[in-house]
Amino acid sequence: MSAEEKSFEEKLAGVKTVIDGIESGKLPLEEAVRQYEEGIRLLDKMEKELEDMKRRITVMQESADGTEKEVPLSAQQE
């Protein structure tokens, strides 16, 4: 299964596995660097996925005239 097909939670678990492997100190340097690069790729994909989800989340907000309009969640937080 490619990183694109994995769920966000599976990607997060993959990053944790990479971190645990590197922190163990038991990996050869070349393998540690390879895993670090893979972890960075996964984190980048996860960040993009979170940004996409943030854009998609909208809330219904009642305006002053009583009509409803969609307002991006990010606009409400400002």
Secondary structure, 3 states (H helix, E strand, C coil): CCCCCCCHHHHHHHHHHHHHHHHHCCCCHHHHHHHHHHHHHHHHHHHHHHHHHHHHCEEEEECCCCCEEEEEHHHHCC
